[in-house]
Amino acid sequence: MAMNAGEIEAMIRKALPDAQVTIEDLRGDGDHYAAYVTSASFKGKSRVQQHQMVYEALKGRMGNELHALALQTSAPKD
C-alpha cells in the first residue's frame, strides 16, 4: 500500500515541528517521492544525520509503503 504526500509531510512535521517540508510525487504512483526539509534541528548535524532524523520520523515505512524518497535536507540560513 502506497503512502500519500500528506501522510509523509505530517509524519515529518510531527517529528520536526519547526520544519518547512515540501513533498513532490515524482511519478504519480504514490511510491516515488522527493522531500525537501529545512529544520533548525539539523544545525550542527551532518547530512547523513539529518537524513537519519527524517527516516526516523517515517517510522520504518521506508522500503515498505514508501518505496523511494529522494531527500534534500538543510538547516535554515541565519
Buried (B, 14 or more C-beta within 10 A) or exposed (E): EEBEBEBBBEBBBEBBEEBEBEBEBEEEEBBBBBBBBBBEBBEEBEEEEBBEBBBEBBEEBBEEBBBEBEBBBBBEEE
